[in-house]
Amino acid sequence: MSVHELSPRQVDDVPDFALSALRRWATEKPLQIALRHRRQGVWKAWRWIDVLREVERAAAGLRQQGFTDTSRLALSGAYEPSLLILALAAHSLGGISQVISPQARGETLQRQVRLLRPDFAFVQRRETVALWREAQLQRFAPLQVFSAQASKAGEGGLHAAPLSVLFSGPLEQAQQGWSQVARDPVVWVDEDTHWPLGLQHVLSRWLQSGEGLAFPETLESASRDRQDIAPTALLMSSERARQVADEIEARLAPQGTWRRRLCEWALADPRRGLRRWLKARVRHLLGLRRVSRIDTPASAPARLGWLHDVLERAA
C-alpha cells in the first residue's frame, strides 16, 4: 500500500473584498496616509492613492513575468508595504497568495513549498534567500524568486531577482510632514509570516477600518520605531502579544523592589491622581502612550494591562 501526501485545496490569503475596499479608500481619502514603514533609518509613507497605484504597477510587473490567474505566489518575510502590495497585485490577477515562515528551513521548508507549489515567491531578506537555496527548492517547482535584498545565485542554483523588476516608473511619495499626521489613528504591526494567519488578518483589519498601518524597519528595532509612531492600536498574534508582555516585564523594576511595588500600586487603580500619572509615564516610555486597542485572534495576556483599560478581542 502506498501512502501519498495530498495537497489541500489552495485558498487565497487575500480576502475577497480587498480590492474593492482599497479602491473605496483611494477614492474617499486619497491623500491620507495608508502605510508607514521605516527603511534604512528613514520613515516612508504611502497615501491610499499611492497604494492603489503601486498595486497596479506590481500587477503589471507580475503579468510581464508570466503571472496568470492560475499562478501561486509565496510570501516570506515581515509584514510591510511591499509584501501587502504584492499580495494585492497577485489577487488582482486572479492568482493565489500564501505565506511561508522566514524561519522555515530544510525539510520543513521543502514540505511547505511542495504543498503550496508556488510559481513565484517574494523572499524579503538575504538570509532567508540563503535558507531557500540550501533547501534545494528548484526540485519541486520552477520558481521565480524576487527579493528586496537580491543577490547572485549561490549553492542550490536559486536566483533571486531584485524586487524593482516588478515595478516600472517612479513612485510619488507622500509629502506630508509628521506634524500633519501626528494625530491620525495608526495601527502598529511588527509581525512576520511566521504568523500563518497574519496576512489575512492584517489585510482584513486594515481595509475594513481604513486606518493606516505602520511597520518597523526590523523586528529588532520594533520598540524604538514604535516610539516614533505612537500608534493608537496594536495588531498582533497571541504569540507576539506574549512577547510584548515579556518586553514590558523586562523593562519594569525587579520584583520585590519598592519601584516595582509602586508600579503595581499604580496599575491596580490607575484612574486618577499619581497612579494615573505613573501609568501614563510607563506607557510613554514604551512608545504606547496612545494605544487604546489591541487586536489579537485570541485573548491577550493579562500582563498587557499597562497598555490600556479595555482589551479588544478580534473576531
VMD Tcl script that draws the C-alpha trace (Angstrom):
set ca {
  {0.00 0.00 0.00}
  {1.39 3.37 -0.96}
  {0.87 6.49 1.12}
  {0.83 9.80 -0.71}
  {0.94 13.36 0.61}
  {-2.20 15.12 -0.54}
  {-2.16 18.78 -1.46}
  {-5.08 20.61 0.18}
  {-7.25 22.90 -1.84}
  {-5.37 26.16 -2.25}
  {-7.05 29.13 -0.56}
  {-6.03 32.73 -1.20}
  {-4.93 34.52 1.98}
  {-6.15 37.82 0.48}
  {-9.82 38.46 1.43}
  {-12.31 38.72 -1.42}
  {-13.30 42.30 -0.59}
  {-9.71 43.61 -0.54}
  {-9.55 45.32 -3.93}
  {-12.97 46.96 -3.69}
  {-12.10 48.27 -0.23}
  {-8.75 49.60 -1.46}
  {-10.47 51.46 -4.32}
  {-13.02 52.85 -1.88}
  {-10.37 54.36 0.43}
  {-8.33 55.62 -2.54}
  {-11.47 57.46 -3.67}
  {-12.78 58.69 -0.30}
  {-9.47 59.78 1.25}
  {-6.77 59.56 -1.41}
  {-4.25 61.82 0.35}
  {-4.45 60.29 3.82}
  {-1.58 58.06 4.92}
  {-2.33 54.36 4.49}
  {1.09 52.80 5.18}
  {4.25 53.84 7.01}
  {7.49 51.90 7.04}
  {10.97 52.71 8.29}
  {13.58 51.87 5.65}
  {17.31 52.43 6.14}
  {16.57 54.73 9.06}
  {14.06 56.92 7.20}
  {10.27 56.76 7.54}
  {8.47 56.28 4.20}
  {4.76 56.94 3.73}
  {2.18 55.78 1.19}
  {-1.16 57.54 0.76}
  {-4.20 55.48 -0.18}
  {-3.92 56.64 -3.79}
  {-0.22 55.65 -3.76}
  {-1.09 52.14 -2.56}
  {-3.64 51.68 -5.35}
  {-1.12 52.84 -7.95}
  {1.57 50.57 -6.52}
  {-0.76 47.57 -6.67}
  {-1.49 48.37 -10.31}
  {2.23 48.72 -11.09}
  {3.09 45.48 -9.31}
  {0.29 43.65 -11.15}
  {1.67 44.88 -14.48}
  {5.14 43.70 -13.49}
  {3.91 40.29 -12.39}
  {1.96 39.90 -15.64}
  {5.09 40.68 -17.65}
  {6.92 37.96 -15.70}
  {4.25 35.42 -16.67}
  {1.90 35.56 -13.67}
  {-1.63 34.41 -14.60}
  {-4.90 33.55 -12.89}
  {-3.57 30.05 -12.21}
  {-0.32 31.24 -10.60}
  {0.62 30.95 -6.95}
  {2.70 33.46 -5.01}
  {4.60 32.54 -1.84}
  {5.44 35.34 0.60}
  {8.15 35.08 3.24}
  {9.26 37.93 5.48}
  {7.97 40.73 7.65}
  {4.51 42.13 7.05}
  {5.27 45.50 5.45}
  {4.17 47.54 2.40}
  {5.98 45.57 -0.32}
  {4.57 42.26 0.88}
  {1.00 43.59 1.18}
  {1.17 45.30 -2.23}
  {2.42 42.13 -3.94}
  {-0.33 40.04 -2.35}
  {-2.98 42.51 -3.54}
  {-1.41 42.63 -7.02}
  {-1.47 38.84 -7.32}
  {-5.09 38.82 -6.16}
  {-6.00 41.40 -8.82}
  {-4.67 39.00 -11.47}
  {-6.73 36.10 -10.11}
  {-3.76 34.34 -8.51}
  {-3.30 32.92 -5.02}
  {-1.02 34.20 -2.27}
  {0.06 32.22 0.77}
  {2.74 32.74 3.39}
  {5.79 30.71 4.40}
  {7.64 31.34 7.64}
  {11.03 33.04 7.19}
  {12.33 30.71 9.90}
  {11.40 27.56 7.92}
  {14.39 25.59 6.69}
  {15.44 22.18 5.42}
  {12.72 19.54 5.27}
  {10.13 21.86 6.86}
  {10.66 24.42 4.12}
  {10.61 21.71 1.43}
  {7.28 20.41 2.73}
  {5.69 23.86 2.71}
  {6.88 24.59 -0.82}
  {5.76 21.15 -2.01}
  {2.26 21.72 -0.62}
  {1.90 25.28 -1.91}
  {3.67 24.63 -5.25}
  {4.36 28.34 -5.87}
  {5.30 29.66 -9.30}
  {6.59 32.92 -7.83}
  {7.92 33.95 -4.44}
  {8.77 37.14 -2.58}
  {11.55 36.37 -0.11}
  {12.28 39.53 1.75}
  {15.70 39.13 3.33}
  {19.04 37.90 2.04}
  {19.34 35.47 4.97}
  {16.04 33.83 4.04}
  {17.09 33.53 0.39}
  {20.16 31.62 1.63}
  {17.91 29.20 3.55}
  {15.84 28.62 0.41}
  {18.99 27.89 -1.60}
  {20.20 25.37 0.96}
  {16.83 23.57 0.75}
  {17.29 22.82 -2.99}
  {13.77 24.06 -3.77}
  {14.18 24.05 -7.55}
  {13.46 20.30 -7.41}
  {9.81 20.92 -6.54}
  {8.72 23.62 -8.97}
  {10.06 26.09 -11.50}
  {10.22 29.05 -9.15}
  {10.82 32.74 -9.84}
  {12.04 34.44 -6.69}
  {12.07 38.18 -6.04}
  {13.79 39.79 -3.09}
  {14.21 43.29 -1.72}
  {17.78 42.20 -0.92}
  {18.53 40.32 -4.14}
  {21.89 38.60 -4.54}
  {23.59 36.40 -7.08}
  {22.78 32.72 -7.30}
  {24.76 30.59 -4.90}
  {24.60 26.96 -3.89}
  {21.34 25.35 -4.94}
  {21.10 27.45 -8.11}
  {18.23 29.56 -6.80}
  {18.36 33.04 -8.31}
  {16.63 35.95 -6.60}
  {15.83 38.86 -8.90}
  {15.58 42.37 -7.42}
  {12.08 43.44 -6.48}
  {12.49 46.51 -8.69}
  {11.96 44.41 -11.85}
  {8.25 44.19 -10.94}
  {7.79 47.95 -10.87}
  {8.08 50.48 -13.67}
  {8.10 54.25 -13.36}
  {8.75 56.42 -10.31}
  {6.72 56.27 -7.12}
  {5.24 59.54 -5.87}
  {5.98 59.61 -2.15}
  {3.63 61.40 0.23}
  {4.85 64.88 1.16}
  {3.05 65.39 4.48}
  {5.26 66.15 7.47}
  {4.88 64.25 10.74}
  {3.12 67.22 12.33}
  {0.34 66.88 9.76}
  {-0.35 63.22 10.57}
  {0.68 63.02 14.24}
  {-2.93 62.78 15.44}
  {-4.12 60.29 12.83}
  {-5.14 56.84 14.05}
  {-2.45 54.30 13.16}
  {-2.27 50.55 13.77}
  {1.12 49.08 14.64}
  {2.21 45.73 13.14}
  {5.56 44.10 13.95}
  {4.95 40.54 12.76}
  {6.31 38.34 10.00}
  {4.96 35.39 8.02}
  {5.75 33.04 10.88}
  {2.18 34.06 11.84}
  {0.32 31.95 9.26}
  {-2.99 33.83 9.54}
  {-1.28 37.20 9.65}
  {-1.70 38.20 6.01}
  {-5.44 37.59 6.06}
  {-5.79 39.23 9.47}
  {-3.71 42.33 8.64}
  {-5.37 42.93 5.27}
  {-8.86 42.42 6.68}
  {-8.47 44.78 9.63}
  {-6.65 47.42 7.57}
  {-9.05 47.50 4.64}
  {-12.21 47.21 6.73}
  {-11.32 50.09 9.04}
  {-9.41 52.37 6.66}
  {-6.92 53.15 9.44}
  {-3.26 53.49 8.48}
  {-0.73 50.78 9.28}
  {2.84 51.29 10.47}
  {5.73 48.81 10.39}
  {9.21 48.87 11.99}
  {12.42 48.64 10.00}
  {13.17 45.25 11.58}
  {11.66 43.18 14.36}
  {14.77 44.00 16.40}
  {14.13 47.76 16.10}
  {10.38 47.50 16.76}
  {10.45 49.01 20.26}
  {12.47 52.02 19.12}
  {10.47 52.58 15.93}
  {7.17 52.26 17.80}
  {8.11 55.28 19.92}
  {8.39 57.40 16.75}
  {4.90 56.45 15.58}
  {2.99 56.36 18.90}
  {0.30 54.03 17.49}
  {-3.33 54.10 18.56}
  {-3.76 50.31 18.22}
  {-1.67 47.14 18.09}
  {-2.42 44.30 15.68}
  {-0.64 41.10 16.67}
  {-0.78 37.37 17.08}
  {-1.22 35.80 20.51}
  {2.44 34.75 20.39}
  {3.61 38.30 19.71}
  {1.31 39.64 22.46}
  {3.10 37.34 24.92}
  {6.47 38.60 23.66}
  {5.41 42.23 24.14}
  {4.22 41.38 27.65}
  {7.65 39.86 28.35}
  {9.35 43.01 26.99}
  {7.26 45.18 29.29}
  {8.06 42.90 32.22}
  {11.79 43.14 31.48}
  {11.70 46.95 31.44}
  {9.93 47.27 34.78}
  {11.81 47.31 38.06}
  {12.65 43.85 39.53}
  {10.06 42.05 41.62}
  {10.21 42.89 45.32}
  {11.75 46.35 44.90}
  {9.98 49.49 46.05}
  {9.84 50.78 42.46}
  {8.09 47.59 41.33}
  {5.61 47.81 44.19}
  {4.95 51.42 43.16}
  {4.23 50.26 39.57}
  {1.85 47.56 40.80}
  {0.13 50.07 43.08}
  {-0.39 52.41 40.11}
  {-1.70 49.64 37.87}
  {-4.21 48.41 40.45}
  {-6.38 51.55 40.06}
  {-4.91 53.99 37.51}
  {-7.95 56.19 37.09}
  {-6.79 59.32 38.93}
  {-4.01 61.22 40.63}
  {-0.47 59.89 40.96}
  {-1.48 56.39 39.83}
  {-2.81 57.71 36.55}
  {0.36 59.77 36.01}
  {2.63 56.78 36.71}
  {0.79 54.55 34.27}
  {0.89 57.28 31.61}
  {4.63 57.63 32.18}
  {5.26 53.89 31.71}
  {3.13 53.86 28.54}
  {5.10 56.83 27.17}
  {8.46 55.13 27.79}
  {7.22 52.03 25.95}
  {6.01 54.03 22.93}
  {2.43 53.03 23.74}
  {1.01 56.28 25.08}
  {-1.81 56.48 22.51}
  {-2.73 52.79 22.40}
  {-6.44 52.26 23.06}
  {-6.96 48.88 21.41}
  {-5.17 45.57 20.96}
  {-6.42 43.31 18.17}
  {-5.48 39.66 18.64}
  {-7.16 36.48 17.39}
  {-7.31 35.26 21.00}
  {-7.26 36.74 24.49}
  {-4.26 38.95 25.17}
  {-2.10 38.29 28.26}
  {-3.23 39.94 31.46}
  {0.25 41.46 31.77}
  {-0.66 43.83 28.93}
  {-2.80 45.78 31.35}
  {-0.22 48.57 31.17}
  {-1.40 49.40 27.68}
  {-5.00 50.38 28.33}
  {-8.07 49.59 30.36}
  {-10.06 47.50 27.90}
  {-8.62 44.93 25.54}
  {-10.45 44.18 22.29}
  {-10.62 40.62 21.09}
  {-10.61 40.49 17.32}
  {-13.30 38.49 15.58}
}
mol new
graphics top color blue
foreach p $ca { graphics top sphere $p radius 0.5 }
foreach p [lrange $ca 0 end-1] q [lrange $ca 1 end] { graphics top cylinder $p $q radius 0.2 }
display resetview
